[in-house]
Amino acid sequence: MNRTTLSPPTTNFDDFIYTRPDMAELTQEFEKYLFQFENASDAEEQQHALVGIVAVREEFGSMSNLCHIRHTSNTSDAFYETENQYFDEQSPSFEALNNRFFHALLSSSFRDTLAKKYGQHLFVLAEVSLKTFQTSILEDLQQENALISEYTKIKARAQIEFDGNTYNLSSLLPIELSDDRHTRKNATTTKWRFYSDNAAELENIFDQMVRLRHGMAQKLGFHTFTELGYARMNRSDYNPDMVANFRQQVREYIVPIASALYERQRKRLGIESLKHYDEEYKFASGNPKPIGTPEQIVANAARMYQKLSPDTDAFFTQMQEAKLMDLVNRDGKAPGGYCTYISKFDAPYIFSNFNGTSGDIDVLTHEAGHAFQVWSSRDFLFEEYHWPTADAAEIHSMSMEFFTWPWMHLFFGDQTSKYHFMHLAGAIQFLPYGVAVDEFQHIVYENPDMTPGERNTVWRTLEKTYLPNRDYDGIEHLEMGRFWQKQSHIFNTPFYYIDYALAQICAFQFWVKDRRDHDSAWTDYLRLCRAGGSQSFLNLVKLANLKSPFEDGCVQSVVGEIQEYLNSVDDSKF
């Protein structure tokens, strides 16, 4: 059964009408359909009730996402600041309603019939979700949301004075990539001074988060938050032990390759020692930069997606015509990039902060991968199937970065080969950092009584294991182990970050397959996108004809061909 929108899709994001959900009215409507569901005489009646429940859930979720977009687009907007606070307070109450629905769904007398129609995975997700909520933690969830918003505001409102100009965190990045090494060092030092000035507040926010999350886990019957964190991420077919084994594979096979790539970079740059502020500056001739204005970049992206496939052409045409992208950095805008989905309007939405670096293209193709996936699976009735779990979702985004390689000349011209090398090498170099973030969170939540200083020591120790080449050149704030405080996922979505590493291994497989047989690789990718969240991570991996990242030997086998490619490139010419 396909979903039905509450109102006809509007063609322009600017015309999307935001209305704050009235929780009393919404609850009454939800309970009406839930009563019909629980008292239905047959499966058909239950399915009719489900359509009503979905409509109520869709209204709340759509308004929440619309508010989130407009709030992060301008964190100084007083109206959406207030509305964001409203959702921080009301989302746990809405979660309580969903909790009641999942109970009813799992106890349905017609469960077998419903499972045949909607798939068994919906019931798996319901079971996992029930582990994450009780009314006893409602106030705790509200407090957690408030802390997350506070962290976001601190970063969004950064005003960093450098060389007579004022920058936010996004606009300072091009200065950190300056061709002049002295400028890179000073810009990086200045940025970290901002974090140092706010370190006590950031550490206090995180300390509150850790203790709050541990308390919620215990109220729900878990020993630590780790178990609750995995349930929140809807992980149903792998566990912390499997993730630990994956991290071990990265330590064994990836860390040496990444370290060798940093050594190649040191030689390219002609410097005696590679410092932290040099790591993102890849070539003595400068990093490749995208050609053209943001408008020209989007126009070239449209050409690219027209060539890639009819599906991507239709998708990106809608993204342009409906103004479903906010790509350019500005003051007051939250840093970073994301993709979300406003189901009421069948509208994926891409948010980023263009700053004139190659990262503009990375984030565009990455978030377009997310958006294309949810656009491809938008007709599923349940929101749980619009998106897969985050681990699988990142396969779509990271693989799209590779599927678009043949058109990178549109953005980089004669620097395309340089970009390809940097992009692939950077993906390898990311993996050790990605698993370090994950291991850090496991240690922190297994030891919730750690002091902020002890957490920093843990991070610094992990850096020396996974990033042995890293040299902070005496920047005290970083030498103390505080680099992790810039990583928003650690604060906002605990245990998310390993999903990037798992998905990267899958995306590498698509890179290999695409080079050998594009049509076959794209067919597998499209099948994966259209499946949405209707299956678990490992089942989706299998559906796409990929090897599981947890499979012994997978990491080693995948990176072998990539290493051969990188070694075949004469990067001294760049």
C-alpha positions as CSV (number, residue, x, y, z in Angstrom):
1,M,0.0,0.0,0.0
2,N,1.4,3.4,-1.0
3,R,1.3,6.3,1.4
4,T,-1.1,9.2,0.8
5,T,-0.2,12.8,1.5
6,L,-2.3,15.0,3.7
7,S,-2.4,17.7,1.0
8,P,-1.3,18.0,-2.6
9,P,2.5,18.5,-2.9
10,T,3.4,22.2,-3.1
11,T,5.9,23.0,-5.9
12,N,8.1,25.5,-4.1
13,F,9.8,25.2,-0.7
14,D,9.1,28.8,0.1
15,D,5.4,28.1,-0.1
16,F,5.5,25.2,2.3
17,I,3.2,26.3,5.1
18,Y,4.4,25.6,8.6
19,T,1.8,25.1,11.3
20,R,2.7,24.2,14.9
21,P,1.0,20.9,15.7
22,D,-1.4,21.2,18.6
23,M,-0.4,18.3,20.8
24,A,-3.8,18.0,22.4
25,E,-5.6,17.8,19.0
26,L,-2.9,15.6,17.5
27,T,-3.1,13.2,20.4
28,Q,-6.9,13.0,20.2
29,E,-6.7,12.3,16.5
30,F,-3.9,9.7,17.0
31,E,-5.9,7.9,19.7
32,K,-9.0,7.8,17.5
33,Y,-7.2,5.8,14.8
34,L,-5.3,3.8,17.4
35,F,-8.7,2.8,18.9
36,Q,-9.9,1.8,15.5
37,F,-6.8,-0.3,14.9
38,E,-7.0,-2.1,18.2
39,N,-10.7,-2.8,17.8
40,A,-10.8,-3.8,14.1
41,S,-12.6,-7.0,13.3
42,D,-10.2,-7.9,10.4
43,A,-6.9,-7.0,8.8
44,E,-8.6,-4.8,6.2
45,E,-10.1,-2.6,9.0
46,Q,-6.7,-2.4,10.6
47,Q,-5.1,-1.3,7.4
48,H,-7.6,1.6,7.0
49,A,-6.8,2.6,10.6
50,L,-3.1,2.5,9.8
51,V,-3.6,5.0,7.0
52,G,-5.0,7.5,9.6
53,I,-2.2,6.8,12.0
54,V,0.3,7.4,9.2
55,A,-1.3,10.7,8.3
56,V,-1.0,12.0,11.9
57,R,2.6,10.8,12.2
58,E,3.3,12.5,8.8
59,E,1.9,15.8,9.9
60,F,4.0,16.0,13.1
61,G,7.2,14.7,11.4
62,S,6.8,17.1,8.4
63,M,6.3,20.1,10.6
64,S,9.2,19.1,12.8
65,N,11.5,18.8,9.8
66,L,10.3,22.0,8.2
67,C,11.0,23.8,11.5
68,H,14.4,22.2,11.7
69,I,15.3,23.4,8.2
70,R,14.2,26.9,8.8
71,H,15.8,27.1,12.2
72,T,19.2,25.8,11.0
73,S,19.0,28.0,8.0
74,N,19.0,31.0,10.4
75,T,19.6,30.2,14.0
76,S,19.0,33.9,14.8
77,D,15.3,33.7,13.7
78,A,13.4,34.2,16.9
79,F,10.2,32.6,15.6
80,Y,11.9,29.3,14.6
81,E,14.1,29.4,17.7
82,T,10.9,29.2,19.7
83,E,9.4,26.6,17.5
84,N,12.5,24.5,17.7
85,Q,12.2,24.7,21.5
86,Y,8.6,23.5,21.2
87,F,9.7,20.4,19.3
88,D,12.5,19.8,21.8
89,E,9.8,19.7,24.4
90,Q,7.0,17.9,22.5
91,S,8.9,15.2,20.5
92,P,9.2,12.9,23.5
93,S,5.4,13.1,24.0
94,F,5.0,12.2,20.3
95,E,7.4,9.3,20.8
96,A,5.1,8.1,23.6
97,L,2.2,7.9,21.1
98,N,4.4,6.0,18.7
99,N,5.3,3.6,21.5
100,R,1.6,2.8,22.0
101,F,1.2,2.2,18.3
102,F,4.1,-0.2,18.2
103,H,2.7,-2.1,21.1
104,A,-0.6,-2.4,19.3
105,L,1.1,-3.4,16.1
106,L,3.0,-6.2,17.7
107,S,0.0,-7.5,19.5
108,S,-2.3,-7.4,16.5
109,S,-4.5,-10.5,16.0
110,F,-3.8,-10.0,12.3
111,R,-0.1,-9.6,12.5
112,D,0.8,-12.3,10.0
113,T,-1.5,-10.7,7.4
114,L,0.0,-7.3,8.1
115,A,3.5,-8.7,7.9
116,K,2.8,-10.2,4.5
117,K,1.6,-6.8,3.2
118,Y,4.1,-4.5,4.8
119,G,7.1,-6.7,5.4
120,Q,8.4,-8.3,8.5
121,H,11.0,-5.6,9.1
122,L,8.4,-3.2,10.3
123,F,7.8,-5.5,13.2
124,V,11.5,-5.9,13.9
125,L,11.8,-2.1,14.0
126,A,8.8,-1.8,16.3
127,E,10.3,-4.3,18.7
128,V,13.6,-2.5,18.8
129,S,11.9,0.9,19.2
130,L,9.9,-0.3,22.2
131,K,13.2,-0.9,24.0
132,T,14.1,2.8,23.8
133,F,11.1,4.5,25.4
134,Q,9.0,4.6,28.6
135,T,7.1,7.6,30.0
136,S,9.6,7.6,32.9
137,I,12.2,9.1,30.6
138,L,10.1,11.7,28.9
139,E,11.5,14.7,30.9
140,D,15.0,13.3,30.3
141,L,14.5,13.2,26.6
142,Q,13.3,16.8,26.7
143,Q,16.5,17.8,28.6
144,E,18.6,15.9,26.1
145,N,17.0,17.7,23.2
146,A,17.7,21.1,24.9
147,L,21.3,20.2,25.4
148,I,21.7,19.2,21.7
149,S,20.2,22.5,20.6
150,E,22.6,24.4,22.9
151,Y,25.6,22.7,21.4
152,T,24.3,23.5,17.9
153,K,23.8,27.2,18.8
154,I,27.3,27.5,20.2
155,K,28.8,26.4,16.9
156,A,26.4,28.3,14.7
157,R,27.0,31.6,16.4
158,A,30.8,31.5,16.2
159,Q,32.3,34.8,15.2
160,I,36.0,34.3,14.7
161,E,38.2,37.3,14.1
162,F,41.2,36.6,11.8
163,D,43.4,39.0,9.8
164,G,40.9,41.8,10.1
165,N,37.9,39.8,9.0
166,T,35.1,38.0,10.8
167,Y,34.4,34.3,10.0
168,N,32.0,31.6,11.1
169,L,33.3,28.0,11.3
170,S,32.3,27.2,7.7
171,S,33.7,30.3,6.1
172,L,37.0,30.0,7.9
173,L,37.8,26.7,6.3
174,P,39.1,28.1,3.0
175,I,41.6,30.1,5.0
176,E,42.7,26.9,6.8
177,L,43.5,25.5,3.3
178,S,45.6,28.5,2.2
179,D,48.5,27.9,0.0
180,D,50.6,29.8,2.6
181,R,51.6,27.4,5.4
182,H,51.9,30.2,7.9
183,T,48.4,31.3,7.2
184,R,47.1,27.8,7.5
185,K,48.7,27.4,10.9
186,N,47.4,30.8,12.2
187,A,43.9,30.2,10.9
188,T,43.8,26.7,12.5
189,T,45.2,28.0,15.7
190,T,42.6,30.8,15.7
191,K,39.7,28.3,15.1
192,W,40.8,26.1,17.9
193,R,41.0,29.1,20.2
194,F,37.3,29.5,19.7
195,Y,36.8,25.9,20.9
196,S,39.2,26.5,23.7
197,D,37.3,29.5,24.8
198,N,34.1,27.4,24.8
199,A,35.7,24.2,26.1
200,A,34.3,24.3,29.6
201,E,30.8,24.9,28.3
202,L,31.1,22.1,25.7
203,E,32.5,19.7,28.2
204,N,29.8,20.5,30.7
205,I,27.1,20.0,28.0
206,F,28.6,16.6,27.1
207,D,29.0,15.6,30.7
208,Q,25.3,16.3,31.3
209,M,24.5,14.3,28.2
210,V,26.5,11.3,29.2
211,R,25.0,11.2,32.7
212,L,21.5,11.8,31.4
213,R,21.8,9.1,28.8
214,H,23.2,6.6,31.3
215,G,20.3,7.4,33.6
216,M,17.8,6.8,30.9
217,A,19.4,3.5,30.0
218,Q,19.2,2.3,33.6
219,K,15.5,3.3,33.8
220,L,14.8,1.3,30.7
221,G,16.6,-1.8,32.1
222,F,19.9,-1.6,30.3
223,H,23.3,-1.9,32.0
224,T,24.8,1.1,30.1
225,F,23.8,3.5,27.4
226,T,25.7,1.5,24.8
227,E,22.8,-1.0,24.5
228,L,20.2,1.8,24.4
229,G,22.3,3.7,21.8
230,Y,22.4,0.7,19.5
231,A,18.6,0.3,19.9
232,R,18.1,4.0,19.1
233,M,20.0,3.4,15.9
234,N,17.6,0.5,15.1
235,R,20.4,-2.0,14.8
236,S,18.8,-5.4,14.6
237,D,21.4,-7.7,13.0
238,Y,24.8,-6.8,14.5
239,N,26.2,-5.9,17.9
240,P,29.2,-4.1,19.7
241,D,31.4,-7.2,19.4
242,M,31.0,-7.3,15.6
243,V,31.7,-3.6,15.5
244,A,34.8,-4.1,17.6
245,N,36.0,-6.7,15.2
246,F,35.5,-4.3,12.3
247,R,37.5,-1.7,14.1
248,Q,40.3,-4.2,14.5
249,Q,40.3,-4.8,10.7
250,V,40.6,-1.1,10.2
251,R,43.6,-0.9,12.6
252,E,45.2,-3.8,10.9
253,Y,44.7,-3.0,7.2
254,I,43.7,0.6,6.9
255,V,45.9,2.5,9.4
256,P,49.1,1.5,7.6
257,I,47.8,2.5,4.2
258,A,46.5,5.8,5.6
259,S,49.8,6.5,7.3
260,A,51.6,5.8,4.0
261,L,49.3,8.3,2.2
262,Y,50.2,10.9,4.8
263,E,53.9,10.3,4.1
264,R,53.3,10.6,0.4
265,Q,51.6,13.9,1.1
266,R,54.5,15.1,3.3
267,K,56.9,14.5,0.4
268,R,54.6,16.2,-2.1
269,L,54.5,19.3,0.1
270,G,58.2,19.2,0.5
271,I,58.1,19.7,4.3
272,E,60.1,18.0,7.0
273,S,57.1,17.1,9.2
274,L,53.4,17.0,8.4
275,K,51.4,19.0,11.0
276,H,47.7,18.9,11.7
277,Y,47.1,22.1,9.8
278,D,48.8,20.5,6.8
279,E,46.6,17.4,6.7
280,E,43.8,18.8,4.6
281,Y,46.2,20.7,2.3
282,K,47.0,17.9,-0.1
283,F,49.2,19.3,-2.9
284,A,51.9,21.9,-3.1
285,S,50.1,23.4,-6.1
286,G,47.0,23.7,-3.9
287,N,43.9,21.6,-3.5
288,P,41.5,21.4,-6.5
289,K,38.7,24.0,-6.2
290,P,35.3,23.9,-7.9
291,I,34.8,26.0,-10.9
292,G,32.1,28.6,-11.0
293,T,29.5,30.2,-8.8
294,P,27.1,28.1,-6.6
295,E,24.5,28.6,-9.3
296,Q,26.8,27.3,-12.0
297,I,27.8,24.3,-9.8
298,V,24.1,23.4,-9.4
299,A,23.6,23.8,-13.2
300,N,26.5,21.5,-13.9
301,A,25.1,19.1,-11.3
302,A,21.8,19.0,-13.2
303,R,23.8,18.2,-16.4
304,M,25.6,15.4,-14.5
305,Y,22.4,13.8,-13.1
306,Q,20.7,14.1,-16.5
307,K,23.6,12.0,-17.9
308,L,23.7,9.5,-15.1
309,S,20.2,8.1,-15.4
310,P,16.6,9.0,-16.2
311,D,15.8,8.6,-12.5
312,T,18.5,10.9,-11.3
313,D,17.4,13.4,-13.9
314,A,13.8,13.5,-12.8
315,F,14.9,13.6,-9.1
316,F,17.3,16.5,-9.5
317,T,14.9,18.5,-11.7
318,Q,12.4,18.4,-8.8
319,M,15.1,19.5,-6.4
320,Q,15.8,22.5,-8.5
321,E,12.3,23.5,-9.5
322,A,10.9,23.2,-5.9
323,K,14.0,25.0,-4.4
324,L,14.8,22.0,-2.2
325,M,18.4,23.0,-1.6
326,D,20.1,25.6,0.6
327,L,23.7,25.3,-0.2
328,V,25.6,28.6,0.5
329,N,27.2,29.5,3.8
330,R,26.1,32.7,5.6
331,D,26.2,34.1,9.1
332,G,23.8,32.6,11.6
333,K,23.4,29.4,9.5
334,A,24.2,26.2,11.3
335,P,27.5,24.6,10.1
336,G,27.7,21.3,8.3
337,G,25.4,19.6,5.8
338,Y,22.5,17.2,6.0
339,C,19.6,15.8,4.0
340,T,16.1,15.5,5.4
341,Y,12.7,14.6,4.1
342,I,9.4,16.5,4.4
343,S,7.0,13.6,3.6
344,K,3.8,15.7,3.5
345,F,5.2,17.4,0.4
346,D,7.2,14.5,-1.0
347,A,10.2,16.7,-0.6
348,P,13.8,15.7,0.1
349,Y,15.8,18.7,1.3
350,I,19.6,19.3,1.0
351,F,21.4,21.7,3.4
352,S,25.0,22.6,3.2
353,N,27.5,25.5,3.5
354,F,29.4,26.1,0.3
355,N,32.7,27.8,0.9
356,G,34.7,27.5,-2.3
357,T,36.5,24.2,-1.5
358,S,36.3,20.8,-3.1
359,G,34.1,19.9,-0.1
360,D,31.3,21.8,-1.8
361,I,31.1,19.0,-4.4
362,D,31.6,16.3,-1.9
363,V,28.7,17.4,0.2
364,L,26.5,18.0,-2.8
365,T,27.0,14.5,-4.2
366,H,26.9,13.0,-0.8
367,E,23.6,14.6,0.3
368,A,22.2,14.1,-3.2
369,G,22.8,10.4,-2.6
370,H,20.6,10.5,0.5
371,A,18.0,12.6,-1.2
372,F,17.8,10.4,-4.3
373,Q,17.4,7.3,-2.0
374,V,14.5,8.8,-0.1
375,W,12.9,10.1,-3.3
376,S,13.2,6.6,-4.7
377,S,11.4,5.0,-1.7
378,R,9.0,7.8,-1.0
379,D,5.9,5.7,-1.9
380,F,6.2,3.4,1.1
381,L,3.4,3.9,3.5
382,F,5.4,3.9,6.7
383,E,8.1,6.5,7.5
384,E,10.3,3.7,8.8
385,Y,10.7,2.5,5.2
386,H,11.4,5.9,3.7
387,W,14.8,5.8,5.2
388,P,16.9,2.7,6.0
389,T,18.9,2.7,9.2
390,A,21.8,5.1,9.1
391,D,24.4,2.5,8.3
392,A,22.7,1.5,5.1
393,A,21.7,5.2,4.4
394,E,25.3,6.2,4.2
395,I,25.9,3.6,1.5
396,H,23.7,5.6,-0.8
397,S,25.4,8.9,-0.1
398,M,29.0,7.7,-0.2
399,S,28.4,5.5,-3.3
400,M,26.8,8.5,-5.1
401,E,30.1,10.3,-4.6
402,F,31.8,7.6,-6.6
403,F,29.1,7.1,-9.2
404,T,29.4,10.8,-10.2
405,W,33.2,10.5,-10.8
406,P,32.8,10.5,-14.7
407,W,31.4,14.1,-14.5
408,M,33.8,15.7,-12.1
409,H,35.4,17.5,-15.0
410,L,32.3,19.7,-15.0
411,F,33.4,21.0,-11.6
412,F,37.2,20.7,-11.6
413,G,38.3,20.9,-15.3
414,D,42.0,20.0,-15.7
415,Q,42.2,19.3,-12.0
416,T,39.9,16.3,-12.2
417,S,42.6,13.7,-11.9
418,K,43.9,15.5,-8.8
419,Y,40.4,15.6,-7.3
420,H,39.9,11.8,-8.0
421,F,43.1,11.0,-6.2
422,M,42.4,13.3,-3.3
423,H,38.8,12.0,-3.0
424,L,39.8,8.3,-2.9
425,A,42.8,8.8,-0.7
426,G,40.7,10.9,1.7
427,A,38.1,8.2,1.9
428,I,40.8,5.8,3.1
429,Q,42.2,8.3,5.5
430,F,38.8,8.9,7.0
431,L,38.3,5.4,8.2
432,P,40.8,5.4,11.1
433,Y,39.2,8.6,12.4
434,G,35.7,7.2,11.9
435,V,36.4,4.1,14.0
436,A,38.3,6.2,16.6
437,V,35.1,8.2,17.2
438,D,33.1,5.0,17.6
439,E,35.6,3.5,20.1
440,F,35.7,6.7,22.0
441,Q,31.9,6.6,22.5
442,H,32.0,3.0,23.6
443,I,34.5,3.7,26.2
444,V,32.8,6.9,27.4
445,Y,29.4,5.2,27.8
446,E,30.8,2.1,29.4
447,N,32.4,4.4,32.0
448,P,29.8,7.2,32.5
449,D,31.5,8.5,35.7
450,M,34.6,9.7,33.9
451,T,35.6,13.3,34.3
452,P,35.9,15.5,31.3
453,G,39.7,15.4,31.6
454,E,39.6,11.6,31.6
455,R,37.5,11.6,28.5
456,N,40.0,13.8,26.8
457,T,42.8,11.5,27.8
458,V,40.9,8.6,26.2
459,W,40.6,10.5,23.0
460,R,44.2,11.4,22.9
461,T,45.2,7.8,23.4
462,L,42.9,6.7,20.6
463,E,44.4,9.3,18.3
464,K,47.9,7.8,18.9
465,T,46.5,4.3,17.9
466,Y,44.4,5.2,14.9
467,L,46.1,8.5,13.8
468,P,49.7,7.9,14.7
469,N,51.0,10.5,12.2
470,R,49.0,13.4,13.8
471,D,51.2,16.2,15.0
472,Y,49.4,19.2,16.7
473,D,52.5,21.3,16.7
474,G,52.1,22.3,20.3
475,I,48.4,23.5,20.1
476,E,47.7,23.0,23.7
477,H,43.9,22.5,23.3
478,L,44.4,19.6,21.0
479,E,47.4,18.1,22.8
480,M,45.0,17.8,25.8
481,G,42.7,15.6,23.7
482,R,39.9,17.9,22.9
483,F,39.7,17.5,19.1
484,W,36.5,15.3,19.5
485,Q,34.5,18.3,20.7
486,K,34.1,19.6,17.1
487,Q,32.4,16.4,16.0
488,S,28.7,17.1,16.3
489,H,27.6,13.4,15.9
490,I,29.2,12.6,19.3
491,F,26.9,15.2,21.0
492,N,23.8,14.9,18.8
493,T,23.5,11.3,17.6
494,P,25.6,8.9,19.8
495,F,26.9,5.8,18.0
496,Y,26.0,7.1,14.6
497,Y,29.6,7.7,13.4
498,I,30.6,4.0,12.8
499,D,27.9,4.0,10.1
500,Y,30.1,6.1,7.9
501,A,32.9,3.7,8.2
502,L,30.7,0.6,7.5
503,A,29.1,2.4,4.5
504,Q,32.5,3.5,3.2
505,I,33.6,-0.2,2.8
506,C,30.3,-0.8,0.9
507,A,30.8,2.3,-1.2
508,F,34.3,1.1,-2.1
509,Q,32.8,-2.0,-3.4
510,F,30.5,0.0,-5.7
511,W,33.5,2.0,-6.8
512,V,35.2,-1.3,-7.9
513,K,32.0,-2.7,-9.5
514,D,31.3,0.6,-11.4
515,R,34.8,0.6,-12.9
516,R,34.2,-3.0,-14.2
517,D,30.6,-2.8,-15.3
518,H,28.7,0.4,-14.8
519,D,25.2,-0.9,-15.8
520,S,25.4,-3.8,-13.4
521,A,26.7,-1.6,-10.5
522,W,24.0,1.0,-11.1
523,T,21.3,-1.6,-11.3
524,D,22.4,-2.9,-7.9
525,Y,22.5,0.7,-6.5
526,L,19.1,1.6,-7.8
527,R,17.6,-1.6,-6.3
528,L,19.2,-0.7,-2.9
529,C,17.7,2.9,-3.1
530,R,14.2,1.7,-3.9
531,A,14.2,-0.8,-1.0
532,G,14.4,2.1,1.4
533,G,14.3,0.9,4.9
534,S,12.2,-2.2,4.2
535,Q,15.1,-4.5,5.3
536,S,17.8,-4.6,7.9
537,F,21.4,-3.4,7.2
538,L,22.9,-6.8,6.4
539,N,19.9,-7.8,4.3
540,L,20.2,-4.6,2.3
541,V,23.9,-5.2,1.8
542,K,23.0,-8.6,0.4
543,L,20.3,-7.2,-1.7
544,A,22.8,-4.9,-3.4
545,N,25.2,-7.8,-4.0
546,L,27.8,-6.4,-1.6
547,K,29.9,-8.1,1.0
548,S,29.2,-7.5,4.6
549,P,31.8,-5.2,6.2
550,F,31.8,-7.5,9.2
551,E,32.8,-10.5,7.1
552,D,36.4,-11.5,7.8
553,G,38.6,-10.5,4.9
554,C,36.1,-8.0,3.5
555,V,38.1,-4.9,4.4
556,Q,41.4,-6.3,3.2
557,S,39.9,-7.4,-0.1
558,V,38.2,-4.1,-0.8
559,V,41.1,-1.8,-0.1
560,G,43.5,-3.9,-2.2
561,E,42.2,-2.6,-5.5
562,I,42.0,0.9,-4.2
563,Q,45.6,0.8,-3.0
564,E,46.6,-0.5,-6.5
565,Y,44.9,2.5,-8.1
566,L,46.4,5.0,-5.7
567,N,49.9,3.5,-6.2
568,S,49.5,3.7,-9.9
569,V,49.0,7.5,-9.8
570,D,52.1,9.7,-10.1
571,D,50.9,12.3,-7.5
572,S,54.2,14.2,-7.8
573,K,52.8,15.7,-11.0
574,F,50.0,17.3,-9.0
